[in-house]
């Protein structure tokens, strides 16, 4: 995703479904998908500028997900993703 991109935990299902929501109303054009990607990236970067994703917070969340087991980790990842979406 280029420079920096999104926090590691935000990838996966949430981002996928967000893109699907954004692109489904536009049809399947590649250009629109790119626009959705760009909008999503800008949204993340804006939040990051506001200090929403400071490094220590991300580190803490990563430690947490390592400690939890499979299903809980997925659930937590999805919840964190939802906050960003």
PDB file of N, CA, C and O in Angstrom:
ATOM      1  N   UNK A   1       0.820  -1.200   0.000  1.00  0.00           N
ATOM      2  CA  UNK A   1       0.000   0.000   0.000  1.00  0.00           C
ATOM      3  C   UNK A   1       0.864   1.265   0.000  1.00  0.00           C
ATOM      4  O   UNK A   1       0.364   2.357   0.271  1.00  0.00           O
ATOM      5  N   UNK A   2       2.131   1.122  -0.297  1.00  0.00           N
ATOM      6  CA  UNK A   2       2.971   2.310  -0.380  1.00  0.00           C
ATOM      7  C   UNK A   2       3.504   2.707   0.977  1.00  0.00           C
ATOM      8  O   UNK A   2       3.664   1.861   1.857  1.00  0.00           O
ATOM      9  N   UNK A   3       3.777   3.974   1.153  1.00  0.00           N
ATOM     10  CA  UNK A   3       4.458   4.443   2.351  1.00  0.00           C
ATOM     11  C   UNK A   3       3.581   4.216   3.588  1.00  0.00           C
ATOM     12  O   UNK A   3       2.487   4.767   3.712  1.00  0.00           O
ATOM     13  N   UNK A   4       4.093   3.398   4.481  1.00  0.00           N
ATOM     14  CA  UNK A   4       3.394   3.239   5.759  1.00  0.00           C
ATOM     15  C   UNK A   4       2.158   2.362   5.674  1.00  0.00           C
ATOM     16  O   UNK A   4       2.082   1.325   6.332  1.00  0.00           O
ATOM     17  N   UNK A   5       1.202   2.768   4.877  1.00  0.00           N
ATOM     18  CA  UNK A   5      -0.025   1.981   4.743  1.00  0.00           C
ATOM     19  C   UNK A   5      -0.821   1.961   6.033  1.00  0.00           C
ATOM     20  O   UNK A   5      -0.805   2.919   6.804  1.00  0.00           O
ATOM     21  N   UNK A   6      -1.515   0.861   6.256  1.00  0.00           N
ATOM     22  CA  UNK A   6      -2.402   0.758   7.408  1.00  0.00           C
ATOM     23  C   UNK A   6      -1.715  -0.007   8.521  1.00  0.00           C
ATOM     24  O   UNK A   6      -0.751  -0.732   8.272  1.00  0.00           O
ATOM     25  N   UNK A   7      -2.198   0.144   9.749  1.00  0.00           N
ATOM     26  CA  UNK A   7      -1.695  -0.687  10.847  1.00  0.00           C
ATOM     27  C   UNK A   7      -1.921  -2.160  10.522  1.00  0.00           C
ATOM     28  O   UNK A   7      -2.910  -2.503   9.873  1.00  0.00           O
ATOM     29  N   UNK A   8      -1.021  -3.032  10.964  1.00  0.00           N
ATOM     30  CA  UNK A   8      -1.088  -4.446  10.566  1.00  0.00           C
ATOM     31  C   UNK A   8      -2.423  -5.119  10.878  1.00  0.00           C
ATOM     32  O   UNK A   8      -2.885  -5.968  10.116  1.00  0.00           O
ATOM     33  N   UNK A   9      -3.037  -4.743  11.991  1.00  0.00           N
ATOM     34  CA  UNK A   9      -4.242  -5.459  12.410  1.00  0.00           C
ATOM     35  C   UNK A   9      -5.484  -5.102  11.588  1.00  0.00           C
ATOM     36  O   UNK A   9      -6.520  -5.759  11.695  1.00  0.00           O
ATOM     37  N   UNK A  10      -5.368  -4.057  10.769  1.00  0.00           N
ATOM     38  CA  UNK A  10      -6.565  -3.591  10.073  1.00  0.00           C
ATOM     39  C   UNK A  10      -6.786  -4.345   8.772  1.00  0.00           C
ATOM     40  O   UNK A  10      -7.866  -4.278   8.187  1.00  0.00           O
ATOM     41  N   UNK A  11      -5.753  -5.068   8.315  1.00  0.00           N
ATOM     42  CA  UNK A  11      -5.946  -5.834   7.090  1.00  0.00           C
ATOM     43  C   UNK A  11      -6.976  -6.923   7.340  1.00  0.00           C
ATOM     44  O   UNK A  11      -7.423  -7.099   8.473  1.00  0.00           O
ATOM     45  N   UNK A  12      -7.357  -7.649   6.314  1.00  0.00           N
ATOM     46  CA  UNK A  12      -8.256  -8.777   6.507  1.00  0.00           C
ATOM     47  C   UNK A  12      -9.706  -8.431   6.280  1.00  0.00           C
ATOM     48  O   UNK A  12     -10.044  -7.600   5.437  1.00  0.00           O
ATOM     49  N   UNK A  13     -10.566  -9.090   7.056  1.00  0.00           N
ATOM     50  CA  UNK A  13     -11.987  -9.131   6.735  1.00  0.00           C
ATOM     51  C   UNK A  13     -12.638  -7.748   6.733  1.00  0.00           C
ATOM     52  O   UNK A  13     -13.427  -7.438   5.841  1.00  0.00           O
ATOM     53  N   UNK A  14     -12.318  -6.930   7.707  1.00  0.00           N
ATOM     54  CA  UNK A  14     -12.983  -5.631   7.805  1.00  0.00           C
ATOM     55  C   UNK A  14     -12.706  -4.799   6.573  1.00  0.00           C
ATOM     56  O   UNK A  14     -13.622  -4.233   5.976  1.00  0.00           O
ATOM     57  N   UNK A  15     -11.441  -4.726   6.193  1.00  0.00           N
ATOM     58  CA  UNK A  15     -11.046  -3.934   5.033  1.00  0.00           C
ATOM     59  C   UNK A  15     -11.710  -4.489   3.786  1.00  0.00           C
ATOM     60  O   UNK A  15     -12.190  -3.743   2.933  1.00  0.00           O
ATOM     61  N   UNK A  16     -11.728  -5.811   3.697  1.00  0.00           N
ATOM     62  CA  UNK A  16     -12.363  -6.464   2.555  1.00  0.00           C
ATOM     63  C   UNK A  16     -13.825  -6.060   2.429  1.00  0.00           C
ATOM     64  O   UNK A  16     -14.276  -5.639   1.364  1.00  0.00           O
ATOM     65  N   UNK A  17     -14.553  -6.193   3.523  1.00  0.00           N
ATOM     66  CA  UNK A  17     -15.985  -5.912   3.472  1.00  0.00           C
ATOM     67  C   UNK A  17     -16.226  -4.432   3.223  1.00  0.00           C
ATOM     68  O   UNK A  17     -17.185  -4.056   2.548  1.00  0.00           O
ATOM     69  N   UNK A  18     -15.357  -3.596   3.769  1.00  0.00           N
ATOM     70  CA  UNK A  18     -15.494  -2.157   3.545  1.00  0.00           C
ATOM     71  C   UNK A  18     -15.361  -1.852   2.056  1.00  0.00           C
ATOM     72  O   UNK A  18     -16.153  -1.097   1.491  1.00  0.00           O
ATOM     73  N   UNK A  19     -14.349  -2.449   1.430  1.00  0.00           N
ATOM     74  CA  UNK A  19     -14.142  -2.229   0.000  1.00  0.00           C
ATOM     75  C   UNK A  19     -15.309  -2.768  -0.804  1.00  0.00           C
ATOM     76  O   UNK A  19     -15.732  -2.156  -1.785  1.00  0.00           O
ATOM     77  N   UNK A  20     -15.830  -3.915  -0.390  1.00  0.00           N
ATOM     78  CA  UNK A  20     -16.957  -4.489  -1.122  1.00  0.00           C
ATOM     79  C   UNK A  20     -18.164  -3.564  -1.042  1.00  0.00           C
ATOM     80  O   UNK A  20     -18.848  -3.336  -2.040  1.00  0.00           O
ATOM     81  N   UNK A  21     -18.420  -3.036   0.141  1.00  0.00           N
ATOM     82  CA  UNK A  21     -19.522  -2.091   0.292  1.00  0.00           C
ATOM     83  C   UNK A  21     -19.332  -0.886  -0.616  1.00  0.00           C
ATOM     84  O   UNK A  21     -20.262  -0.444  -1.290  1.00  0.00           O
ATOM     85  N   UNK A  22     -18.114  -0.364  -0.623  1.00  0.00           N
ATOM     86  CA  UNK A  22     -17.843   0.842  -1.397  1.00  0.00           C
ATOM     87  C   UNK A  22     -17.958   0.573  -2.897  1.00  0.00           C
ATOM     88  O   UNK A  22     -18.458   1.411  -3.647  1.00  0.00           O
ATOM     89  N   UNK A  23     -17.490  -0.606  -3.330  1.00  0.00           N
ATOM     90  CA  UNK A  23     -17.400  -0.843  -4.766  1.00  0.00           C
ATOM     91  C   UNK A  23     -18.672  -1.456  -5.337  1.00  0.00           C
ATOM     92  O   UNK A  23     -18.919  -1.335  -6.537  1.00  0.00           O
ATOM     93  N   UNK A  24     -19.494  -2.115  -4.505  1.00  0.00           N
ATOM     94  CA  UNK A  24     -20.652  -2.820  -5.051  1.00  0.00           C
ATOM     95  C   UNK A  24     -21.617  -1.848  -5.727  1.00  0.00           C
ATOM     96  O   UNK A  24     -22.193  -2.170  -6.767  1.00  0.00           O
ATOM     97  N   UNK A  25     -21.796  -0.661  -5.144  1.00  0.00           N
ATOM     98  CA  UNK A  25     -22.744   0.296  -5.723  1.00  0.00           C
ATOM     99  C   UNK A  25     -22.201   0.915  -7.014  1.00  0.00           C
ATOM    100  O   UNK A  25     -22.955   1.476  -7.808  1.00  0.00           O
ATOM    101  N   UNK A  26     -20.901   0.806  -7.208  1.00  0.00           N
ATOM    102  CA  UNK A  26     -20.297   1.385  -8.414  1.00  0.00           C
ATOM    103  C   UNK A  26     -20.155   0.386  -9.551  1.00  0.00           C
ATOM    104  O   UNK A  26     -19.746   0.764 -10.649  1.00  0.00           O
ATOM    105  N   UNK A  27     -20.482  -0.877  -9.317  1.00  0.00           N
ATOM    106  CA  UNK A  27     -20.155  -1.899 -10.304  1.00  0.00           C
ATOM    107  C   UNK A  27     -18.719  -2.355 -10.118  1.00  0.00           C
ATOM    108  O   UNK A  27     -18.077  -2.023  -9.121  1.00  0.00           O
ATOM    109  N   UNK A  28     -18.220  -3.116 -11.079  1.00  0.00           N
ATOM    110  CA  UNK A  28     -16.938  -3.788 -10.846  1.00  0.00           C
ATOM    111  C   UNK A  28     -15.761  -3.081 -11.511  1.00  0.00           C
ATOM    112  O   UNK A  28     -14.716  -3.701 -11.708  1.00  0.00           O
ATOM    113  N   UNK A  29     -15.898  -1.810 -11.859  1.00  0.00           N
ATOM    114  CA  UNK A  29     -14.809  -1.102 -12.539  1.00  0.00           C
ATOM    115  C   UNK A  29     -13.549  -1.039 -11.704  1.00  0.00           C
ATOM    116  O   UNK A  29     -13.603  -0.780 -10.502  1.00  0.00           O
ATOM    117  N   UNK A  30     -12.422  -1.275 -12.337  1.00  0.00           N
ATOM    118  CA  UNK A  30     -11.146  -1.225 -11.617  1.00  0.00           C
ATOM    119  C   UNK A  30     -10.876   0.179 -11.104  1.00  0.00           C
ATOM    120  O   UNK A  30     -10.331   0.355 -10.014  1.00  0.00           O
ATOM    121  N   UNK A  31     -11.250   1.161 -11.877  1.00  0.00           N
ATOM    122  CA  UNK A  31     -10.969   2.541 -11.501  1.00  0.00           C
ATOM    123  C   UNK A  31     -11.658   2.870 -10.175  1.00  0.00           C
ATOM    124  O   UNK A  31     -11.089   3.532  -9.307  1.00  0.00           O
ATOM    125  N   UNK A  32     -12.886   2.395 -10.044  1.00  0.00           N
ATOM    126  CA  UNK A  32     -13.636   2.657  -8.821  1.00  0.00           C
ATOM    127  C   UNK A  32     -12.992   1.955  -7.634  1.00  0.00           C
ATOM    128  O   UNK A  32     -12.908   2.519  -6.543  1.00  0.00           O
ATOM    129  N   UNK A  33     -12.542   0.732  -7.846  1.00  0.00           N
ATOM    130  CA  UNK A  33     -11.886   0.009  -6.761  1.00  0.00           C
ATOM    131  C   UNK A  33     -10.662   0.781  -6.303  1.00  0.00           C
ATOM    132  O   UNK A  33     -10.402   0.890  -5.104  1.00  0.00           O
ATOM    133  N   UNK A  34      -9.918   1.312  -7.247  1.00  0.00           N
ATOM    134  CA  UNK A  34      -8.731   2.098  -6.880  1.00  0.00           C
ATOM    135  C   UNK A  34      -9.149   3.333  -6.088  1.00  0.00           C
ATOM    136  O   UNK A  34      -8.479   3.723  -5.132  1.00  0.00           O
ATOM    137  N   UNK A  35     -10.237   3.931  -6.483  1.00  0.00           N
ATOM    138  CA  UNK A  35     -10.713   5.117  -5.766  1.00  0.00           C
ATOM    139  C   UNK A  35     -11.082   4.739  -4.330  1.00  0.00           C
ATOM    140  O   UNK A  35     -10.797   5.484  -3.392  1.00  0.00           O
ATOM    141  N   UNK A  36     -11.709   3.592  -4.171  1.00  0.00           N
ATOM    142  CA  UNK A  36     -12.068   3.125  -2.828  1.00  0.00           C
ATOM    143  C   UNK A  36     -10.810   2.883  -2.005  1.00  0.00           C
ATOM    144  O   UNK A  36     -10.740   3.264  -0.836  1.00  0.00           O
ATOM    145  N   UNK A  37      -9.815   2.247  -2.622  1.00  0.00           N
ATOM    146  CA  UNK A  37      -8.540   2.016  -1.937  1.00  0.00           C
ATOM    147  C   UNK A  37      -7.952   3.339  -1.473  1.00  0.00           C
ATOM    148  O   UNK A  37      -7.511   3.476  -0.331  1.00  0.00           O
ATOM    149  N   UNK A  38      -7.953   4.299  -2.369  1.00  0.00           N
ATOM    150  CA  UNK A  38      -7.346   5.596  -2.075  1.00  0.00           C
ATOM    151  C   UNK A  38      -8.091   6.278  -0.931  1.00  0.00           C
ATOM    152  O   UNK A  38      -7.473   6.808  -0.008  1.00  0.00           O
ATOM    153  N   UNK A  39      -9.414   6.262  -0.996  1.00  0.00           N
ATOM    154  CA  UNK A  39     -10.215   6.898   0.049  1.00  0.00           C
ATOM    155  C   UNK A  39      -9.934   6.241   1.396  1.00  0.00           C
ATOM    156  O   UNK A  39      -9.806   6.914   2.419  1.00  0.00           O
ATOM    157  N   UNK A  40      -9.839   4.902   1.374  1.00  0.00           N
ATOM    158  CA  UNK A  40      -9.591   4.159   2.606  1.00  0.00           C
ATOM    159  C   UNK A  40      -8.234   4.528   3.182  1.00  0.00           C
ATOM    160  O   UNK A  40      -8.094   4.752   4.384  1.00  0.00           O
ATOM    161  N   UNK A  41      -7.230   4.587   2.301  1.00  0.00           N
ATOM    162  CA  UNK A  41      -5.874   4.917   2.746  1.00  0.00           C
ATOM    163  C   UNK A  41      -5.834   6.321   3.320  1.00  0.00           C
ATOM    164  O   UNK A  41      -5.215   6.560   4.357  1.00  0.00           O
ATOM    165  N   UNK A  42      -6.495   7.245   2.645  1.00  0.00           N
ATOM    166  CA  UNK A  42      -6.513   8.626   3.131  1.00  0.00           C
ATOM    167  C   UNK A  42      -7.178   8.714   4.489  1.00  0.00           C
ATOM    168  O   UNK A  42      -6.744   9.473   5.355  1.00  0.00           O
ATOM    169  N   UNK A  43      -8.232   7.935   4.673  1.00  0.00           N
ATOM    170  CA  UNK A  43      -8.946   7.918   5.943  1.00  0.00           C
ATOM    171  C   UNK A  43      -8.007   7.470   7.066  1.00  0.00           C
ATOM    172  O   UNK A  43      -7.952   8.086   8.131  1.00  0.00           O
ATOM    173  N   UNK A  44      -7.271   6.386   6.804  1.00  0.00           N
ATOM    174  CA  UNK A  44      -6.313   5.886   7.787  1.00  0.00           C
ATOM    175  C   UNK A  44      -5.260   6.941   8.079  1.00  0.00           C
ATOM    176  O   UNK A  44      -4.939   7.203   9.239  1.00  0.00           O
ATOM    177  N   UNK A  45      -4.720   7.547   7.024  1.00  0.00           N
ATOM    178  CA  UNK A  45      -3.658   8.529   7.218  1.00  0.00           C
ATOM    179  C   UNK A  45      -4.147   9.729   8.012  1.00  0.00           C
ATOM    180  O   UNK A  45      -3.416  10.269   8.842  1.00  0.00           O
ATOM    181  N   UNK A  46      -5.375  10.147   7.761  1.00  0.00           N
ATOM    182  CA  UNK A  46      -5.951  11.257   8.521  1.00  0.00           C
ATOM    183  C   UNK A  46      -6.006  10.906  10.000  1.00  0.00           C
ATOM    184  O   UNK A  46      -5.628  11.703  10.858  1.00  0.00           O
ATOM    185  N   UNK A  47      -6.484   9.699  10.280  1.00  0.00           N
ATOM    186  CA  UNK A  47      -6.574   9.278  11.682  1.00  0.00           C
ATOM    187  C   UNK A  47      -5.187   9.219  12.311  1.00  0.00           C
ATOM    188  O   UNK A  47      -4.987   9.599  13.465  1.00  0.00           O
ATOM    189  N   UNK A  48      -4.233   8.731  11.516  1.00  0.00           N
ATOM    190  CA  UNK A  48      -2.884   8.592  12.049  1.00  0.00           C
ATOM    191  C   UNK A  48      -2.326   9.969  12.374  1.00  0.00           C
ATOM    192  O   UNK A  48      -1.644  10.141  13.384  1.00  0.00           O
ATOM    193  N   UNK A  49      -2.613  10.951  11.525  1.00  0.00           N
ATOM    194  CA  UNK A  49      -2.157  12.316  11.781  1.00  0.00           C
ATOM    195  C   UNK A  49      -2.733  12.810  13.102  1.00  0.00           C
ATOM    196  O   UNK A  49      -2.060  13.508  13.861  1.00  0.00           O
ATOM    197  N   UNK A  50      -3.969  12.447  13.368  1.00  0.00           N
ATOM    198  CA  UNK A  50      -4.601  12.852  14.624  1.00  0.00           C
ATOM    199  C   UNK A  50      -4.075  12.058  15.816  1.00  0.00           C
ATOM    200  O   UNK A  50      -4.487  12.290  16.953  1.00  0.00           O
ATOM    201  N   UNK A  51      -3.173  11.132  15.556  1.00  0.00           N
ATOM    202  CA  UNK A  51      -2.592  10.351  16.636  1.00  0.00           C
ATOM    203  C   UNK A  51      -3.456   9.174  17.055  1.00  0.00           C
ATOM    204  O   UNK A  51      -3.242   8.581  18.112  1.00  0.00           O
ATOM    205  N   UNK A  52      -4.437   8.839  16.219  1.00  0.00           N
ATOM    206  CA  UNK A  52      -5.328   7.731  16.569  1.00  0.00           C
ATOM    207  C   UNK A  52      -4.541   6.430  16.701  1.00  0.00           C
ATOM    208  O   UNK A  52      -4.722   5.671  17.653  1.00  0.00           O
ATOM    209  N   UNK A  53      -3.662   6.187  15.724  1.00  0.00           N
ATOM    210  CA  UNK A  53      -2.844   4.972  15.765  1.00  0.00           C
ATOM    211  C   UNK A  53      -1.431   5.315  16.186  1.00  0.00           C
ATOM    212  O   UNK A  53      -0.523   5.286  15.355  1.00  0.00           O
ATOM    213  N   UNK A  54      -1.218   5.636  17.444  1.00  0.00           N
ATOM    214  CA  UNK A  54       0.165   5.845  17.851  1.00  0.00           C
ATOM    215  C   UNK A  54       0.849   4.493  18.010  1.00  0.00           C
ATOM    216  O   UNK A  54       0.194   3.477  18.241  1.00  0.00           O
ATOM    217  N   UNK A  55       2.155   4.493  17.884  1.00  0.00           N
ATOM    218  CA  UNK A  55       2.888   3.229  17.822  1.00  0.00           C
ATOM    219  C   UNK A  55       2.705   2.369  19.058  1.00  0.00           C
ATOM    220  O   UNK A  55       2.563   1.150  18.953  1.00  0.00           O
ATOM    221  N   UNK A  56       2.706   2.992  20.232  1.00  0.00           N
ATOM    222  CA  UNK A  56       2.601   2.190  21.458  1.00  0.00           C
ATOM    223  C   UNK A  56       1.258   1.473  21.519  1.00  0.00           C
ATOM    224  O   UNK A  56       1.179   0.338  21.989  1.00  0.00           O
ATOM    225  N   UNK A  57       0.201   2.130  21.045  1.00  0.00           N
ATOM    226  CA  UNK A  57      -1.118   1.511  21.048  1.00  0.00           C
ATOM    227  C   UNK A  57      -1.122   0.288  20.132  1.00  0.00           C
ATOM    228  O   UNK A  57      -1.638  -0.769  20.496  1.00  0.00           O
ATOM    229  N   UNK A  58      -0.549   0.441  18.954  1.00  0.00           N
ATOM    230  CA  UNK A  58      -0.487  -0.680  18.012  1.00  0.00           C
ATOM    231  C   UNK A  58       0.318  -1.827  18.617  1.00  0.00           C
ATOM    232  O   UNK A  58      -0.063  -2.993  18.510  1.00  0.00           O
ATOM    233  N   UNK A  59       1.431  -1.482  19.251  1.00  0.00           N
ATOM    234  CA  UNK A  59       2.271  -2.512  19.871  1.00  0.00           C
ATOM    235  C   UNK A  59       1.496  -3.266  20.950  1.00  0.00           C
ATOM    236  O   UNK A  59       1.564  -4.492  21.033  1.00  0.00           O
ATOM    237  N   UNK A  60       0.766  -2.529  21.766  1.00  0.00           N
ATOM    238  CA  UNK A  60      -0.040  -3.158  22.815  1.00  0.00           C
ATOM    239  C   UNK A  60      -1.058  -4.121  22.208  1.00  0.00           C
ATOM    240  O   UNK A  60      -1.217  -5.250  22.673  1.00  0.00           O
ATOM    241  N   UNK A  61      -1.740  -3.661  21.170  1.00  0.00           N
ATOM    242  CA  UNK A  61      -2.763  -4.490  20.543  1.00  0.00           C
ATOM    243  C   UNK A  61      -2.146  -5.740  19.938  1.00  0.00           C
ATOM    244  O   UNK A  61      -2.736  -6.819  19.992  1.00  0.00           O
ATOM    245  N   UNK A  62      -0.952  -5.594  19.357  1.00  0.00           N
ATOM    246  CA  UNK A  62      -0.294  -6.764  18.781  1.00  0.00           C
ATOM    247  C   UNK A  62       0.061  -7.771  19.872  1.00  0.00           C
ATOM    248  O   UNK A  62      -0.105  -8.978  19.696  1.00  0.00           O
ATOM    249  N   UNK A  63       0.557  -7.256  21.009  1.00  0.00           N
ATOM    250  CA  UNK A  63       0.869  -8.145  22.127  1.00  0.00           C
ATOM    251  C   UNK A  63      -0.384  -8.890  22.575  1.00  0.00           C
ATOM    252  O   UNK A  63      -0.350 -10.096  22.821  1.00  0.00           O
ATOM    253  N   UNK A  64      -1.482  -8.158  22.675  1.00  0.00           N
ATOM    254  CA  UNK A  64      -2.758  -8.748  23.085  1.00  0.00           C
ATOM    255  C   UNK A  64      -3.163  -9.869  22.138  1.00  0.00           C
ATOM    256  O   UNK A  64      -3.518 -10.962  22.580  1.00  0.00           O
ATOM    257  N   UNK A  65      -3.110  -9.601  20.844  1.00  0.00           N
ATOM    258  CA  UNK A  65      -3.569 -10.606  19.882  1.00  0.00           C
ATOM    259  C   UNK A  65      -2.684 -11.845  19.923  1.00  0.00           C
ATOM    260  O   UNK A  65      -3.158 -12.956  19.689  1.00  0.00           O
ATOM    261  N   UNK A  66      -1.403 -11.659  20.219  1.00  0.00           N
ATOM    262  CA  UNK A  66      -0.520 -12.820  20.329  1.00  0.00           C
ATOM    263  C   UNK A  66      -0.933 -13.675  21.522  1.00  0.00           C
ATOM    264  O   UNK A  66      -0.893 -14.904  21.460  1.00  0.00           O
ATOM    265  N   UNK A  67      -1.325 -13.021  22.599  1.00  0.00           N
ATOM    266  CA  UNK A  67      -1.692 -13.758  23.806  1.00  0.00           C
ATOM    267  C   UNK A  67      -3.022 -14.499  23.658  1.00  0.00           C
ATOM    268  O   UNK A  67      -3.211 -15.571  24.234  1.00  0.00           O
ATOM    269  N   UNK A  68      -3.918 -13.933  22.899  1.00  0.00           N
ATOM    270  CA  UNK A  68      -5.215 -14.590  22.731  1.00  0.00           C
ATOM    271  C   UNK A  68      -5.099 -15.751  21.749  1.00  0.00           C
ATOM    272  O   UNK A  68      -4.144 -15.832  20.976  1.00  0.00           O
ATOM    273  N   UNK A  69      -6.086 -16.649  21.790  1.00  0.00           N
ATOM    274  CA  UNK A  69      -6.038 -17.750  20.837  1.00  0.00           C
ATOM    275  C   UNK A  69      -6.910 -17.469  19.621  1.00  0.00           C
ATOM    276  O   UNK A  69      -7.559 -16.425  19.552  1.00  0.00           O
ATOM    277  N   UNK A  70      -6.931 -18.387  18.667  1.00  0.00           N
ATOM    278  CA  UNK A  70      -7.531 -18.224  17.349  1.00  0.00           C
ATOM    279  C   UNK A  70      -8.782 -17.381  17.218  1.00  0.00           C
ATOM    280  O   UNK A  70      -8.729 -16.275  16.680  1.00  0.00           O
ATOM    281  N   UNK A  71      -9.910 -17.886  17.704  1.00  0.00           N
ATOM    282  CA  UNK A  71     -11.191 -17.223  17.480  1.00  0.00           C
ATOM    283  C   UNK A  71     -11.211 -15.837  18.116  1.00  0.00           C
ATOM    284  O   UNK A  71     -11.702 -14.881  17.515  1.00  0.00           O
ATOM    285  N   UNK A  72     -10.681 -15.729  19.324  1.00  0.00           N
ATOM    286  CA  UNK A  72     -10.661 -14.441  20.007  1.00  0.00           C
ATOM    287  C   UNK A  72      -9.815 -13.438  19.241  1.00  0.00           C
ATOM    288  O   UNK A  72     -10.158 -12.259  19.147  1.00  0.00           O
ATOM    289  N   UNK A  73      -8.709 -13.920  18.696  1.00  0.00           N
ATOM    290  CA  UNK A  73      -7.832 -13.035  17.935  1.00  0.00           C
ATOM    291  C   UNK A  73      -8.565 -12.498  16.725  1.00  0.00           C
ATOM    292  O   UNK A  73      -8.498 -11.306  16.424  1.00  0.00           O
ATOM    293  N   UNK A  74      -9.265 -13.382  16.032  1.00  0.00           N
ATOM    294  CA  UNK A  74     -10.019 -12.936  14.850  1.00  0.00           C
ATOM    295  C   UNK A  74     -11.061 -11.906  15.253  1.00  0.00           C
ATOM    296  O   UNK A  74     -11.250 -10.892  14.581  1.00  0.00           O
ATOM    297  N   UNK A  75     -11.733 -12.185  16.363  1.00  0.00           N
ATOM    298  CA  UNK A  75     -12.780 -11.287  16.828  1.00  0.00           C
ATOM    299  C   UNK A  75     -12.191  -9.922  17.186  1.00  0.00           C
ATOM    300  O   UNK A  75     -12.740  -8.884  16.817  1.00  0.00           O
ATOM    301  N   UNK A  76     -11.075  -9.933  17.903  1.00  0.00           N
ATOM    302  CA  UNK A  76     -10.429  -8.688  18.298  1.00  0.00           C
ATOM    303  C   UNK A  76      -9.958  -7.927  17.071  1.00  0.00           C
ATOM    304  O   UNK A  76     -10.123  -6.710  16.978  1.00  0.00           O
ATOM    305  N   UNK A  77      -9.370  -8.659  16.125  1.00  0.00           N
ATOM    306  CA  UNK A  77      -8.913  -8.029  14.891  1.00  0.00           C
ATOM    307  C   UNK A  77     -10.066  -7.367  14.175  1.00  0.00           C
ATOM    308  O   UNK A  77      -9.929  -6.265  13.645  1.00  0.00           O
ATOM    309  N   UNK A  78     -11.202  -8.038  14.159  1.00  0.00           N
ATOM    310  CA  UNK A  78     -12.377  -7.490  13.479  1.00  0.00           C
ATOM    311  C   UNK A  78     -12.872  -6.246  14.216  1.00  0.00           C
ATOM    312  O   UNK A  78     -13.250  -5.257  13.588  1.00  0.00           O
ATOM    313  N   UNK A  79     -12.869  -6.297  15.549  1.00  0.00           N
ATOM    314  CA  UNK A  79     -13.339  -5.155  16.338  1.00  0.00           C
ATOM    315  C   UNK A  79     -12.448  -3.943  16.122  1.00  0.00           C
ATOM    316  O   UNK A  79     -12.932  -2.820  15.982  1.00  0.00           O
ATOM    317  N   UNK A  80     -11.135  -4.182  16.097  1.00  0.00           N
ATOM    318  CA  UNK A  80     -10.197  -3.080  15.865  1.00  0.00           C
ATOM    319  C   UNK A  80     -10.408  -2.536  14.458  1.00  0.00           C
ATOM    320  O   UNK A  80     -10.402  -1.325  14.241  1.00  0.00           O
ATOM    321  N   UNK A  81     -10.593  -3.438  13.515  1.00  0.00           N
ATOM    322  CA  UNK A  81     -10.850  -3.020  12.143  1.00  0.00           C
ATOM    323  C   UNK A  81     -12.099  -2.169  12.042  1.00  0.00           C
ATOM    324  O   UNK A  81     -12.145  -1.198  11.286  1.00  0.00           O
ATOM    325  N   UNK A  82     -13.108  -2.540  12.808  1.00  0.00           N
ATOM    326  CA  UNK A  82     -14.367  -1.787  12.774  1.00  0.00           C
ATOM    327  C   UNK A  82     -14.174  -0.363  13.261  1.00  0.00           C
ATOM    328  O   UNK A  82     -14.774   0.569  12.725  1.00  0.00           O
ATOM    329  N   UNK A  83     -13.339  -0.194  14.273  1.00  0.00           N
ATOM    330  CA  UNK A  83     -13.085   1.153  14.771  1.00  0.00           C
ATOM    331  C   UNK A  83     -12.496   2.014  13.663  1.00  0.00           C
ATOM    332  O   UNK A  83     -12.811   3.198  13.541  1.00  0.00           O
ATOM    333  N   UNK A  84     -11.640   1.403  12.862  1.00  0.00           N
ATOM    334  CA  UNK A  84     -10.970   2.157  11.808  1.00  0.00           C
ATOM    335  C   UNK A  84     -11.912   2.388  10.645  1.00  0.00           C
ATOM    336  O   UNK A  84     -11.944   3.470  10.059  1.00  0.00           O
ATOM    337  N   UNK A  85     -12.684   1.353  10.314  1.00  0.00           N
ATOM    338  CA  UNK A  85     -13.667   1.533   9.255  1.00  0.00           C
ATOM    339  C   UNK A  85     -14.778   2.419   9.769  1.00  0.00           C
ATOM    340  O   UNK A  85     -15.726   2.708   9.038  1.00  0.00           O
TER     341      UNK A  85
END
